[in-house]
């Protein structure tokens, strides 16, 4: 995500904007193995885990065909129309 998208998503989160888009995307995220909950930031895409989008296999080390979680705060990222999932789920 660009800095503009991060700021945009954070503002939308604070103002509770684009709730429908957030709800649609967060349901997809909750079914993903990269989804985790952080005590401070809440719902996050786990940057310490790699996922093969074709096999749904996970790894803690980088492997061919695996993508790592982006580390984004999902309550903000899921509200930005131009943002995308690092493993192509939305």
C-alpha angles and dihedrals in degrees: 000000000000122000089252091055091048092052091043092050093046092052091047089050093051091047092041091236126161091021093160092056090046093050092048094050098039090057088058091047093051089060092052125095089225091063115107139158120237120202091229106029101031117212110028138170101240110245092189094063132071124210132196102218092203099052100021088229117148132211138179090218129059114263134174110281094017125117125199125231113264097230092230124151100248097206085068104030095051090060095059110091093203094051120097139199114259091230096042100252092133 
